Amino acid sequence: MIRFYQSDLFRWSFHVEALARYLKTGVMKKPCTCGFNYFFVRSTGQLLLCPLMEESPGNINEAPMKWIFFSRKATRLRRKIGALPQCRKCTEPGLERYALPCQGVMYLSLLLRMGRQEFMQLHRHMGLDKYIG
């Protein structure tokens, strides 16, 4: 699988590079901005900063979403992001579309490493040109 993901089929996929590293090391290392730039609400009203986190800062049927999202409990949960066991095993690719542009240093390092032309191909390949021109 590592050879497959490192082939030219996935030349511009940031996620595939992270996935190949995960298969080699057993640890996922990629940017994540869950709970900062997006969140999830279950049909029950339970607000989750990340769908992989079990703990919720609250329920929108019981309190205004703004209060929950900016609560002390939500802040405490945000501090755990990246350090939780499920974060080290997370292979969710869709969340990177939110995280990469918001993680300015990470995105800039990709530009410097790849060069402008290849970086722009990655940017378009991931559909980020729809959000950031």
KASULKA-V50705 format. One record per pair of residues at least 6 apart in sequence whose ideal C-beta (glycine too) atoms are under 6 Angstrom apart, sorted by the first residue. I is the first residue (numbers start at 1). GAP is how many residues later the second one is. D is the distance in Angstrom with one decimal. If there is no record, write none. Layout:
i->I gap->GAP d->D
i->I gap->GAP d->D
This chain:
i->1 gap->22 d->5.8
i->2 gap->18 d->5.3
i->2 gap->21 d->5.0
i->5 gap->11 d->4.8
i->5 gap->14 d->5.7
i->5 gap->15 d->4.3
i->6 gap->14 d->5.4
i->10 gap->6 d->3.9
i->12 gap->109 d->5.1
i->12 gap->110 d->4.0
i->12 gap->113 d->4.5
i->15 gap->78 d->4.2
i->15 gap->81 d->5.6
i->18 gap->12 d->4.4
i->22 gap->6 d->4.6
i->27 gap->61 d->5.1
i->28 gap->60 d->5.8
i->28 gap->62 d->5.3
i->31 gap->68 d->4.3
i->31 gap->72 d->3.8
i->31 gap->75 d->4.7
i->32 gap->67 d->5.2
i->33 gap->65 d->5.8
i->33 gap->66 d->4.6
i->33 gap->69 d->4.8
i->34 gap->15 d->5.4
i->34 gap->16 d->3.9
i->34 gap->47 d->6.0
i->35 gap->14 d->3.1
i->35 gap->43 d->4.6
i->35 gap->46 d->5.8
i->37 gap->61 d->5.1
i->37 gap->65 d->5.2
i->38 gap->60 d->5.3
i->39 gap->8 d->6.0
i->39 gap->10 d->5.5
i->40 gap->8 d->4.5
i->40 gap->11 d->5.1
i->41 gap->6 d->5.4
i->45 gap->14 d->4.5
i->45 gap->15 d->4.7
i->45 gap->16 d->3.7
i->46 gap->10 d->4.8
i->46 gap->13 d->5.3
i->47 gap->9 d->5.9
i->47 gap->11 d->5.8
i->47 gap->13 d->5.8
i->47 gap->21 d->5.2
i->48 gap->8 d->5.4
i->49 gap->28 d->5.5
i->52 gap->34 d->4.4
i->57 gap->11 d->5.2
i->57 gap->14 d->5.5
i->57 gap->16 d->4.4
i->57 gap->17 d->3.8
i->57 gap->20 d->5.9
i->58 gap->10 d->3.8
i->100 gap->7 d->5.3
i->101 gap->6 d->5.8
i->101 gap->31 d->5.3
i->111 gap->8 d->4.6
i->123 gap->6 d->5.8
